[in-house]
Amino acid sequence: MEKIIKKVKSIAFLLMFAVMFAQTSYAAGAAPAGVDTTAMNSLIDIVLWVLRIIIGIGGCIVFLPKIVQGKADENPRDFNAGIAGMVVVGVVFAATFAIKTIFFPGG
């Protein structure tokens, strides 16, 4: 459980970093007229996609074996823990899209 908590803390830190980085540098809505923000918008998109990939792969590495092992051992506790973990991974993955939509409506 402590390993999972450490991973969730890491993911939360990465999300917080992405939000802070994006708030200070994403300038599509607040840029003065004539300023090109295409490069920074592209950088933010790349950072968020890298974060999404890390979240997806990390979640699959941690929780898919738990689901399979719980099913093979006929242990509903492990199986349900794996399903719950995958749901959390899905919510965090979706949160990256929500963060982009909420904080960067122009991008």
C-alpha positions in Angstrom: 0.0 0.0 0.0 2.9 2.4 0.8 4.3 1.8 -2.7 0.9 2.8 -4.2 0.8 5.9 -2.0 4.3 6.9 -3.2 3.2 6.5 -6.8 0.0 8.5 -6.3 2.1 11.2 -4.7 4.4 11.2 -7.7 1.5 11.5 -10.1 0.0 14.3 -8.0 3.3 16.1 -8.0 3.6 15.7 -11.8 0.1 17.1 -12.3 0.8 20.0 -9.9 4.0 20.7 -11.8 2.2 20.6 -15.2 -0.5 23.0 -13.9 2.1 25.4 -12.4 4.3 25.3 -15.5 1.3 25.8 -17.8 -0.2 28.7 -15.7 3.1 30.7 -16.0 3.8 30.0 -19.6 0.6 29.3 -21.5 -0.2 32.6 -23.0 -2.8 32.0 -25.7 -5.6 33.9 -24.0 -3.5 36.6 -22.3 -0.9 37.3 -24.9 -0.7 40.8 -26.4 -1.8 41.2 -30.0 0.8 40.1 -32.5 2.6 37.7 -30.1 3.0 34.2 -31.4 2.4 31.5 -28.7 2.3 28.5 -30.9 5.7 27.1 -29.7 4.7 27.4 -26.0 1.3 25.9 -26.7 2.9 23.0 -28.5 5.3 22.5 -25.6 2.5 22.4 -23.1 0.7 19.8 -25.2 3.8 17.6 -25.4 4.3 17.8 -21.6 0.7 16.9 -20.9 0.9 13.9 -23.4 4.1 12.7 -21.8 2.4 12.9 -18.4 -0.6 11.0 -19.7 1.6 8.3 -21.1 3.5 7.9 -17.8 0.2 7.7 -15.9 -1.2 5.1 -18.3 1.8 2.9 -18.4 2.5 3.2 -14.7 -1.0 2.3 -13.8 -1.1 -0.7 -16.2 2.2 -2.0 -14.8 1.0 -1.7 -11.2 -2.7 -2.7 -11.4 -3.1 -5.1 -14.3 -1.0 -7.8 -12.7 -3.2 -7.4 -9.6 -6.3 -8.0 -11.6 -4.9 -11.0 -13.3 -3.5 -12.5 -10.1 -6.8 -11.9 -8.2 -8.7 -13.6 -11.0 -6.3 -16.5 -11.3 -6.2 -17.1 -7.5 -10.0 -16.5 -7.2 -9.2 -13.8 -4.7 -11.9 -11.1 -5.0 -9.9 -8.7 -2.7 -6.9 -8.5 -5.1 -9.1 -8.4 -8.1 -11.3 -5.5 -6.7 -8.1 -3.7 -5.6 -6.8 -3.9 -9.2 -10.1 -2.7 -10.7 -10.2 0.2 -8.2 -6.6 1.1 -9.0 -7.4 1.1 -12.8 -10.4 3.4 -12.1 -8.1 5.8 -10.2 -5.6 5.8 -13.1 -8.5 6.5 -15.5 -9.7 9.4 -13.4 -6.1 10.9 -13.1 -5.7 10.4 -16.9 -8.9 12.2 -17.6 -7.9 14.9 -15.1 -5.1 15.9 -17.4 -7.6 16.7 -20.1 -9.7 18.6 -17.6 -6.7 20.6 -16.5 -6.0 21.6 -20.0 -9.6 22.6 -20.7 -10.0 24.5 -17.5 -6.7 26.4 -17.3 -6.0 26.8 -21.0 -9.2 27.4 -22.9 -7.4 29.1 -25.8 -5.1 26.2 -26.5 
